Amino acid sequence: MRRRSGVPASPLPQRDGIDAVRLRLPADGGWPTVRDHLVERYGRAIGADRVDAMLAAGEFLAADGPLAPDAPYRPGAFVWFHRELEPEVPVPFGIEVLHRDERIVVADKPHFLATTPRGVHVRETALARLRRDLGLPRLSPAHRLDRLTAGLVLFVVAPEHRAAYQGLFERRAVRKEYLAVAGCGPGPVLPRTVRSRIVKERGELAAREVAGEPNSETRIEPDGCRDGLCRYRLHPHTGRTHQLRVHMAALGVPILGDPLYPHVLPEPAPDDFRSPLQLLAAVLEFRDPVTGRQERFETRRTLAAWTDRPAWERGPS
């Protein structure tokens, strides 16, 4: 079976909601066998003996079935396998499904749970959990939310609808509203619209503002103050990496619990779920590209520093 892209469908099912790795053999390779290429590519990470064991067990597959240990090298051919995953610390918070139909799923994500597999976060992601729990192996995200940010994420059930819903975010046709808790100043008069140029270099943890044509825009509105803290409503018009966190820090009111802005702090232990970032994706509103209906979804979560500051400072029991 081939997809419209011409790439064969994976012969391996998902494992714990995670797709098999797909490798395309280089067109200019001179390896006698596929095994020789696999050892050169992965041997340093997992060892040649492990490559041989996986081949012997039929764990490397071509489109027509398991690869033999002496299978000849075929430039441009596809190979699939499941990589061995490192143990992950479970994120001890549930993900709530607010809406599900034949096209989309709207989930209310907790703090500390990544949206999609990346880096050391693979099984403990919203996508992997929802695929497993809902029995939707083809589920994919229409957009992404930072791991430390809680709130609404829109997922697409079937590939044939993916472009339509992803296109909403690419065209900025989705109205998004966030809630944040931070200090009350001193700072500029609010409400105001902040525009700046934000860059995020590969390998750097934090983004930064630089001189030049603005590529980011956020409307920031106060939404009450008490006990030295203020709640803010944030309306991003663009979607640069860490945009809301950068803009709030630049105004002198960094979001509570932010480990990157205004200063990069030492990385906490993987099982440290205390004092989560007080940023919440609270509203998604858009016209459904398939049905034409105007849709609005609101989070059921709250920001602990606003509703129960002592509990937020203590962290979960």
C-alpha positions as a Markdown table, in Angstrom:
| # | Residue | x | y | z |
|---|---|---|---|---|
| 1 | Met | 0.0 | 0.0 | 0.0 |
| 2 | Arg | 1.3 | 3.4 | -1.0 |
| 3 | Arg | 0.2 | 6.8 | 0.2 |
| 4 | Arg | -0.4 | 9.7 | -2.2 |
| 5 | Ser | 3.1 | 10.9 | -1.4 |
| 6 | Gly | 4.5 | 7.7 | -3.0 |
| 7 | Val | 5.9 | 6.6 | 0.3 |
| 8 | Pro | 4.8 | 3.0 | 1.3 |
| 9 | Ala | 2.7 | 2.7 | 4.5 |
| 10 | Ser | 4.6 | 1.4 | 7.4 |
| 11 | Pro | 4.5 | -2.4 | 7.7 |
| 12 | Leu | 4.9 | -2.0 | 11.5 |
| 13 | Pro | 2.0 | -1.1 | 13.8 |
| 14 | Gln | 2.4 | 1.6 | 16.4 |
| 15 | Arg | 3.9 | 0.7 | 19.7 |
| 16 | Asp | 2.4 | 2.5 | 22.7 |
| 17 | Gly | 1.1 | 5.2 | 20.4 |
| 18 | Ile | 4.5 | 5.7 | 18.8 |
| 19 | Asp | 5.1 | 5.3 | 15.1 |
| 20 | Ala | 8.0 | 3.1 | 13.8 |
| 21 | Val | 11.1 | 4.9 | 12.6 |
| 22 | Arg | 11.2 | 5.2 | 8.8 |
| 23 | Leu | 14.6 | 5.3 | 7.3 |
| 24 | Arg | 15.3 | 5.9 | 3.6 |
| 25 | Leu | 18.6 | 4.3 | 2.4 |
| 26 | Pro | 20.9 | 7.0 | 0.8 |
| 27 | Ala | 20.9 | 7.0 | -3.0 |
| 28 | Asp | 24.6 | 7.4 | -3.2 |
| 29 | Gly | 25.5 | 4.5 | -0.8 |
| 30 | Gly | 28.1 | 1.9 | -1.6 |
| 31 | Trp | 27.4 | -0.6 | 1.2 |
| 32 | Pro | 27.2 | -4.2 | 0.2 |
| 33 | Thr | 24.3 | -5.0 | 2.5 |
| 34 | Val | 21.7 | -3.1 | 4.4 |
| 35 | Arg | 23.3 | -4.5 | 7.6 |
| 36 | Asp | 26.5 | -2.7 | 6.8 |
| 37 | His | 24.7 | 0.6 | 6.5 |
| 38 | Leu | 22.7 | 0.1 | 9.7 |
| 39 | Val | 25.9 | -0.7 | 11.6 |
| 40 | Glu | 27.6 | 2.4 | 10.3 |
| 41 | Arg | 24.6 | 4.6 | 11.1 |
| 42 | Tyr | 23.5 | 3.2 | 14.4 |
| 43 | Gly | 26.3 | 1.0 | 15.6 |
| 44 | Arg | 27.9 | 3.7 | 17.7 |
| 45 | Ala | 24.6 | 4.3 | 19.6 |
| 46 | Ile | 23.4 | 0.8 | 20.1 |
| 47 | Gly | 26.3 | -1.4 | 19.0 |
| 48 | Ala | 26.8 | -3.8 | 16.1 |
| 49 | Asp | 25.7 | -6.8 | 18.1 |
| 50 | Arg | 22.3 | -5.1 | 18.8 |
| 51 | Val | 21.9 | -4.4 | 15.1 |
| 52 | Asp | 22.6 | -8.0 | 14.3 |
| 53 | Ala | 20.2 | -9.2 | 17.0 |
| 54 | Met | 17.4 | -7.0 | 15.6 |
| 55 | Leu | 18.0 | -8.3 | 12.1 |
| 56 | Ala | 18.0 | -11.9 | 13.3 |
| 57 | Ala | 14.7 | -11.3 | 15.1 |
| 58 | Gly | 13.1 | -9.7 | 12.0 |
| 59 | Glu | 12.8 | -6.3 | 13.7 |
| 60 | Phe | 14.0 | -4.3 | 10.6 |
| 61 | Leu | 11.4 | -4.4 | 7.9 |
| 62 | Ala | 11.3 | -3.4 | 4.2 |
| 63 | Ala | 8.0 | -2.7 | 2.5 |
| 64 | Asp | 7.7 | -6.4 | 1.6 |
| 65 | Gly | 8.6 | -7.9 | 5.0 |
| 66 | Pro | 11.5 | -8.5 | 7.4 |
| 67 | Leu | 15.0 | -7.9 | 6.1 |
| 68 | Ala | 17.3 | -10.8 | 6.1 |
| 69 | Pro | 20.7 | -10.3 | 7.8 |
| 70 | Asp | 22.4 | -10.4 | 4.4 |
| 71 | Ala | 19.9 | -8.4 | 2.4 |
| 72 | Pro | 21.6 | -6.5 | -0.4 |
| 73 | Tyr | 21.8 | -2.7 | -0.2 |
| 74 | Arg | 19.2 | -1.0 | -2.4 |
| 75 | Pro | 19.6 | 2.8 | -2.7 |
| 76 | Gly | 16.5 | 4.7 | -2.0 |
| 77 | Ala | 14.7 | 1.8 | -0.3 |
| 78 | Phe | 12.7 | 2.3 | 2.9 |
| 79 | Val | 13.4 | 0.5 | 6.2 |
| 80 | Trp | 11.2 | 0.6 | 9.3 |
| 81 | Phe | 12.0 | -0.4 | 12.9 |
| 82 | His | 11.0 | 0.5 | 16.4 |
| 83 | Arg | 13.8 | 2.2 | 18.4 |
| 84 | Glu | 14.4 | 1.2 | 22.0 |
| 85 | Leu | 13.0 | 4.0 | 24.2 |
| 86 | Glu | 14.6 | 5.2 | 27.4 |
| 87 | Pro | 12.5 | 5.0 | 30.5 |
| 88 | Glu | 10.5 | 8.2 | 31.1 |
| 89 | Val | 9.2 | 9.7 | 34.3 |
| 90 | Pro | 5.4 | 9.5 | 34.2 |
| 91 | Val | 3.7 | 12.9 | 34.1 |
| 92 | Pro | 1.3 | 12.5 | 37.0 |
| 93 | Phe | -1.6 | 14.6 | 35.5 |
| 94 | Gly | -4.4 | 13.5 | 33.3 |
| 95 | Ile | -5.4 | 14.8 | 29.9 |
| 96 | Glu | -9.0 | 15.6 | 29.4 |
| 97 | Val | -10.9 | 15.3 | 26.1 |
| 98 | Leu | -13.4 | 18.2 | 25.7 |
| 99 | His | -14.7 | 17.3 | 22.3 |
| 100 | Arg | -14.4 | 14.4 | 19.9 |
| 101 | Asp | -16.1 | 13.7 | 16.6 |
| 102 | Glu | -15.1 | 11.9 | 13.4 |
| 103 | Arg | -12.7 | 14.7 | 12.4 |
| 104 | Ile | -11.2 | 16.4 | 15.4 |
| 105 | Val | -10.3 | 15.9 | 19.1 |
| 106 | Val | -9.9 | 18.9 | 21.4 |
| 107 | Ala | -7.9 | 18.0 | 24.4 |
| 108 | Asp | -7.2 | 20.0 | 27.6 |
| 109 | Lys | -3.5 | 19.3 | 28.3 |
| 110 | Pro | -1.8 | 19.5 | 31.7 |
| 111 | His | 1.4 | 21.3 | 32.5 |
| 112 | Phe | 4.6 | 19.2 | 31.9 |
| 113 | Leu | 3.1 | 17.0 | 29.2 |
| 114 | Ala | 4.6 | 17.6 | 25.7 |
| 115 | Thr | 2.2 | 17.7 | 22.8 |
| 116 | Thr | 4.2 | 15.4 | 20.5 |
| 117 | Pro | 7.2 | 13.1 | 20.8 |
| 118 | Arg | 10.5 | 14.9 | 20.8 |
| 119 | Gly | 13.8 | 14.4 | 22.5 |
| 120 | Val | 13.5 | 12.6 | 25.8 |
| 121 | His | 9.7 | 13.0 | 25.8 |
| 122 | Val | 8.2 | 10.2 | 23.7 |
| 123 | Arg | 5.7 | 8.0 | 25.5 |
| 124 | Glu | 4.8 | 10.8 | 28.0 |
| 125 | Thr | 3.2 | 13.0 | 25.4 |
| 126 | Ala | -0.4 | 14.1 | 24.7 |
| 127 | Leu | -0.3 | 12.5 | 21.2 |
| 128 | Ala | 0.9 | 9.1 | 22.4 |
| 129 | Arg | -1.6 | 9.1 | 25.3 |
| 130 | Leu | -4.5 | 10.0 | 23.1 |
| 131 | Arg | -3.7 | 7.5 | 20.4 |
| 132 | Arg | -3.6 | 4.8 | 23.0 |
| 133 | Asp | -6.5 | 5.8 | 25.1 |
| 134 | Leu | -8.9 | 6.7 | 22.3 |
| 135 | Gly | -7.8 | 4.0 | 19.9 |
| 136 | Leu | -7.0 | 6.5 | 17.2 |
| 137 | Pro | -3.6 | 5.5 | 15.6 |
| 138 | Arg | -3.7 | 8.1 | 12.9 |
| 139 | Leu | -4.4 | 11.0 | 15.2 |
| 140 | Ser | -2.1 | 14.0 | 14.6 |
| 141 | Pro | -1.8 | 17.6 | 16.0 |
| 142 | Ala | -3.1 | 20.6 | 14.1 |
| 143 | His | -0.7 | 22.8 | 16.1 |
| 144 | Arg | 1.6 | 22.5 | 19.1 |
| 145 | Leu | 1.6 | 23.8 | 22.7 |
| 146 | Asp | 4.8 | 24.1 | 24.8 |
| 147 | Arg | 5.4 | 21.2 | 27.2 |
| 148 | Leu | 5.3 | 23.6 | 30.2 |
| 149 | Thr | 2.1 | 25.3 | 29.0 |
| 150 | Ala | -1.3 | 23.8 | 29.9 |
| 151 | Gly | -4.6 | 24.1 | 28.0 |
| 152 | Leu | -6.3 | 23.4 | 24.7 |
| 153 | Val | -4.8 | 21.5 | 21.8 |
| 154 | Leu | -6.6 | 20.6 | 18.6 |
| 155 | Phe | -5.9 | 17.1 | 17.1 |
| 156 | Val | -7.0 | 15.8 | 13.7 |
| 157 | Val | -8.4 | 12.2 | 13.6 |
| 158 | Ala | -7.7 | 11.3 | 9.9 |
| 159 | Pro | -5.0 | 12.3 | 7.5 |
| 160 | Glu | -7.5 | 13.5 | 4.9 |
| 161 | His | -8.6 | 16.3 | 7.1 |
| 162 | Arg | -5.1 | 17.3 | 8.4 |
| 163 | Ala | -4.3 | 20.0 | 5.9 |
| 164 | Ala | -7.7 | 21.7 | 6.4 |
| 165 | Tyr | -7.2 | 22.1 | 10.1 |
| 166 | Gln | -3.5 | 22.8 | 10.1 |
| 167 | Gly | -4.2 | 25.5 | 7.5 |
| 168 | Leu | -6.4 | 27.4 | 10.0 |
| 169 | Phe | -3.4 | 27.9 | 12.2 |
| 170 | Glu | -1.1 | 28.7 | 9.2 |
| 171 | Arg | -3.5 | 31.4 | 8.0 |
| 172 | Arg | -4.0 | 32.7 | 11.5 |
| 173 | Ala | -7.7 | 31.9 | 11.2 |
| 174 | Val | -7.9 | 30.7 | 14.8 |
| 175 | Arg | -8.6 | 33.1 | 17.7 |
| 176 | Lys | -6.5 | 32.0 | 20.6 |
| 177 | Glu | -6.7 | 33.4 | 24.1 |
| 178 | Tyr | -4.3 | 32.6 | 27.0 |
| 179 | Leu | -4.4 | 33.3 | 30.7 |
| 180 | Ala | -1.2 | 34.0 | 32.6 |
| 181 | Val | -0.3 | 35.0 | 36.2 |
| 182 | Ala | 2.6 | 37.3 | 36.9 |
| 183 | Gly | 3.6 | 40.2 | 39.0 |
| 184 | Cys | 1.8 | 43.5 | 38.9 |
| 185 | Gly | 4.6 | 45.8 | 37.9 |
| 186 | Pro | 6.1 | 48.3 | 37.7 |
| 187 | Gly | 5.4 | 48.1 | 34.0 |
| 188 | Pro | 3.8 | 49.9 | 31.1 |
| 189 | Val | 0.2 | 51.0 | 31.0 |
| 190 | Leu | -2.0 | 48.1 | 29.9 |
| 191 | Pro | -3.8 | 47.0 | 27.8 |
| 192 | Arg | -1.4 | 47.3 | 25.0 |
| 193 | Thr | -0.2 | 45.5 | 21.8 |
| 194 | Val | 3.4 | 44.3 | 21.8 |
| 195 | Arg | 5.3 | 43.8 | 18.5 |
| 196 | Ser | 8.9 | 42.7 | 18.2 |
| 197 | Arg | 11.3 | 40.5 | 16.3 |
| 198 | Ile | 11.9 | 37.2 | 18.0 |
| 199 | Val | 14.6 | 34.7 | 17.0 |
| 200 | Lys | 15.2 | 31.3 | 18.4 |
| 201 | Glu | 18.6 | 29.8 | 17.5 |
| 202 | Arg | 19.0 | 26.0 | 17.1 |
| 203 | Gly | 20.5 | 24.6 | 20.2 |
| 204 | Glu | 19.6 | 27.5 | 22.4 |
| 205 | Leu | 17.0 | 27.0 | 25.1 |
| 206 | Ala | 15.6 | 30.6 | 25.1 |
| 207 | Ala | 14.4 | 32.8 | 22.3 |
| 208 | Arg | 15.3 | 36.5 | 22.3 |
| 209 | Glu | 14.2 | 39.8 | 20.9 |
| 210 | Val | 16.4 | 41.5 | 18.3 |
| 211 | Ala | 16.3 | 44.7 | 16.2 |
| 212 | Gly | 14.5 | 44.5 | 12.9 |
| 213 | Glu | 11.1 | 44.1 | 11.4 |
| 214 | Pro | 8.6 | 42.7 | 13.9 |
| 215 | Asn | 7.6 | 39.1 | 13.3 |
| 216 | Ser | 5.5 | 38.7 | 16.5 |
| 217 | Glu | 2.4 | 40.4 | 17.9 |
| 218 | Thr | 0.6 | 40.0 | 21.2 |
| 219 | Arg | -2.3 | 41.9 | 22.8 |
| 220 | Ile | -1.9 | 41.9 | 26.6 |
| 221 | Glu | -4.8 | 42.9 | 28.8 |
| 222 | Pro | -5.0 | 43.0 | 32.7 |
| 223 | Asp | -7.7 | 40.7 | 34.2 |
| 224 | Gly | -7.5 | 41.5 | 37.9 |
| 225 | Cys | -4.9 | 41.8 | 40.6 |
| 226 | Arg | -4.7 | 40.6 | 44.2 |
| 227 | Asp | -2.0 | 39.8 | 46.8 |
| 228 | Gly | 0.8 | 41.2 | 44.6 |
| 229 | Leu | -0.1 | 39.1 | 41.6 |
| 230 | Cys | -2.1 | 39.9 | 38.4 |
| 231 | Arg | -3.9 | 37.7 | 35.9 |
| 232 | Tyr | -3.5 | 38.7 | 32.3 |
| 233 | Arg | -5.4 | 37.8 | 29.1 |
| 234 | Leu | -3.0 | 37.3 | 26.2 |
| 235 | His | -4.1 | 37.3 | 22.6 |
| 236 | Pro | -1.3 | 36.2 | 20.2 |
| 237 | His | -1.8 | 37.3 | 16.6 |
| 238 | Thr | 1.4 | 35.4 | 15.6 |
| 239 | Gly | 2.9 | 32.1 | 16.9 |
| 240 | Arg | 6.6 | 32.5 | 17.4 |
| 241 | Thr | 8.4 | 30.1 | 19.7 |
| 242 | His | 7.9 | 31.2 | 23.4 |
| 243 | Gln | 6.3 | 34.4 | 22.1 |
| 244 | Leu | 4.0 | 35.1 | 25.1 |
| 245 | Arg | 6.8 | 34.3 | 27.6 |
| 246 | Val | 9.2 | 36.6 | 25.8 |
| 247 | His | 6.8 | 39.5 | 25.6 |
| 248 | Met | 5.7 | 39.3 | 29.2 |
| 249 | Ala | 9.3 | 39.1 | 30.4 |
| 250 | Ala | 10.3 | 42.1 | 28.2 |
| 251 | Leu | 7.5 | 44.1 | 29.9 |
| 252 | Gly | 9.0 | 43.4 | 33.3 |
| 253 | Val | 6.3 | 41.0 | 34.3 |
| 254 | Pro | 7.7 | 37.5 | 33.6 |
| 255 | Ile | 5.2 | 34.7 | 34.0 |
| 256 | Leu | 5.3 | 32.8 | 37.3 |
| 257 | Gly | 7.2 | 29.5 | 37.2 |
| 258 | Asp | 9.1 | 30.4 | 33.9 |
| 259 | Pro | 12.5 | 28.7 | 34.0 |
| 260 | Leu | 13.8 | 30.5 | 30.9 |
| 261 | Tyr | 12.6 | 34.1 | 31.1 |
| 262 | Pro | 14.0 | 36.5 | 32.0 |
| 263 | His | 16.9 | 34.2 | 33.0 |
| 264 | Val | 17.7 | 30.6 | 32.2 |
| 265 | Leu | 17.5 | 28.7 | 35.5 |
| 266 | Pro | 19.1 | 25.3 | 36.3 |
| 267 | Glu | 17.0 | 22.5 | 34.8 |
| 268 | Pro | 14.9 | 20.8 | 37.5 |
| 269 | Ala | 14.9 | 17.1 | 38.1 |
| 270 | Pro | 12.7 | 15.1 | 35.7 |
| 271 | Asp | 10.3 | 14.2 | 38.6 |
| 272 | Asp | 10.1 | 17.8 | 39.9 |
| 273 | Phe | 6.5 | 18.9 | 39.0 |
| 274 | Arg | 6.4 | 21.8 | 41.5 |
| 275 | Ser | 5.5 | 25.4 | 40.6 |
| 276 | Pro | 4.3 | 24.8 | 37.0 |
| 277 | Leu | 4.5 | 27.7 | 34.5 |
| 278 | Gln | 1.4 | 29.8 | 35.0 |
| 279 | Leu | 0.4 | 30.0 | 31.4 |
| 280 | Leu | -2.8 | 28.4 | 30.1 |
| 281 | Ala | -4.2 | 28.1 | 26.6 |
| 282 | Ala | -7.7 | 29.0 | 27.5 |
| 283 | Val | -9.7 | 29.5 | 24.3 |
| 284 | Leu | -9.7 | 28.2 | 20.7 |
| 285 | Glu | -12.2 | 29.7 | 18.3 |
| 286 | Phe | -12.5 | 29.1 | 14.6 |
| 287 | Arg | -14.8 | 28.4 | 11.7 |
| 288 | Asp | -14.7 | 24.7 | 11.0 |
| 289 | Pro | -13.2 | 24.2 | 7.5 |
| 290 | Val | -15.3 | 21.1 | 6.9 |
| 291 | Thr | -18.7 | 21.9 | 8.4 |
| 292 | Gly | -18.6 | 25.7 | 8.2 |
| 293 | Arg | -19.8 | 26.0 | 11.9 |
| 294 | Gln | -18.3 | 28.5 | 14.2 |
| 295 | Glu | -16.6 | 26.6 | 17.0 |
| 296 | Arg | -15.4 | 27.8 | 20.4 |
| 297 | Phe | -13.7 | 25.7 | 23.0 |
| 298 | Glu | -12.7 | 26.8 | 26.6 |
| 299 | Thr | -10.4 | 25.1 | 29.0 |
| 300 | Arg | -11.7 | 23.7 | 32.3 |
| 301 | Arg | -8.3 | 24.2 | 33.9 |
| 302 | Thr | -7.3 | 27.0 | 36.2 |
| 303 | Leu | -4.0 | 28.6 | 37.1 |
| 304 | Ala | -3.0 | 27.4 | 40.6 |
| 305 | Ala | -1.1 | 30.5 | 41.6 |
| 306 | Trp | -4.3 | 32.5 | 41.0 |
| 307 | Thr | -6.8 | 30.2 | 42.6 |
| 308 | Asp | -4.6 | 28.8 | 45.4 |
| 309 | Arg | -1.2 | 30.4 | 45.6 |
| 310 | Pro | 0.1 | 28.4 | 48.7 |
| 311 | Ala | -0.8 | 25.1 | 47.0 |
| 312 | Trp | 1.1 | 26.3 | 43.8 |
| 313 | Glu | 4.1 | 27.2 | 45.8 |
| 314 | Arg | 4.1 | 23.8 | 47.6 |
| 315 | Gly | 3.6 | 21.8 | 44.4 |
| 316 | Pro | 1.7 | 18.6 | 44.0 |
| 317 | Ser | 1.6 | 16.2 | 47.0 |
